Amino acid sequence: MKTKKNQKQVSIEEYIETYCQEKRIRERYAVYVSPKTHCNLRNIARLFASEHHTTTSSLADSIISFHFEEYKELLNNEHEEKTREFLEWFNNRGESEEPEEQPDDAEI
């Protein structure tokens, strides 16, 4: 993860282009964030609201979308690995387990 020391520096124009464009979200789903995160999003959105029509929701959506795009390969690889592990377990689940023994007097 990037720290402040090796954080990529971007211009305000690049930041606005990436995160602060008007975005009309027609279908909405709730995502819960901490009060501090919400306050930070709201304050940042206010900086750009009048000129770029940035809302708290559009800012959050842009940040999350950028994160998905930035880490797409990493997340896809992890998903493929977990899926492969699950399928291996699923396909081999009976091999290492001993079958339960039926009592001699069990009625069938």
C-alpha positions, -999 to +999 in steps of 0.1 A: +000+000+000+012+035-008+023+056+021+025+094+022+062+092+014+058+073-019+023+085-027+019+096-063+015+133-066-012+145-089-023+180-099-056+194-088-067+192-125-059+154-125-077+150-092-108+168-105-108+148-138-105+115-119-129+120-090-150+152-093-170+149-125-207+150-123-221+115-122-258+108-123-265+076-104-299+063-113-300+031-094-286+033-059-275+009-032-265+018+003-228+015+014-221+023+050-190+042+060-178+056+093-190+091+104-154+103+099-152+090+064-186+104+055-175+138+069-143+137+048-162+128+017-188+155+023-161+182+029-141+172-003-173+171-024-181+206-011-148+219-025-159+210-060-197+211-058-204+244-074-181+242-103-181+204-110-214+193-095-197+169-073-218+152-046-208+130-018-223+100-036-206+108-069-172+113-052-175+080-033-186+062-065-156+076-084-131+068-056-144+032-054-145+028-092-109+040-095-098+016-067-115-013-087-097-003-119-064+003-101-064-032-084-084-051-110-056-075-119-047-082-082-083-088-073-090-110-103-059-131-095-070-135-059-105-144-070-092-170-094-069-185-067-097-187-042-120-203-067-093-228-077-087-237-041-124-241-035-129-263-066-099-285-055-114-289-021-148-296-035-135-322-060-114-339-033-137-336-003-145-373-001-109-386-005-095-376+029-126-382+049-133-417+063-169-429+057-191-433+087-195-469+098-230-483+100-239-502+132-243-539+126-279-538+138-290-508+116-322-514+098-324-506+062 
